Amino acid sequence: MADVYACDDDRPQTLSTTSALFIVVADADPDVLARVTSVVRLGNIAPAAGSFLTREDGTIVISLEIHGLSSATVEYLRRKLEQLSTVHRADAHLMQPKSRGDAAGPHAQP
């Protein structure tokens, strides 16, 4: 049975192995995190990891790692992030797919 709310058309889906690291520099407004995550929600996949850093110049740097997106979706989300009025810059870097055994994450020590 198809789940119309999840855009499920009852056909087998091939899983994308593209991962991306989004880096957003924006004004450090109280609602900036909500605005950024609202755009990321359009990809219909929750971020695997994220961080933010407030800088002394009044900006914030938000980094989000998201797995399972197509390269077209990565570019779409990057452009949508750039359109936010508080965003100074939005970059998206495609990452190498992780193997299933790599559960240490991007910040693990060797």
Beta strands, then each sheet from edge to edge (+ up, - down):
strand 1: 19-27
strand 2: 49-54
strand 3: 59-67
strand 4: 87-95
sheet 1: 2+ 3- 1+ 4-
end
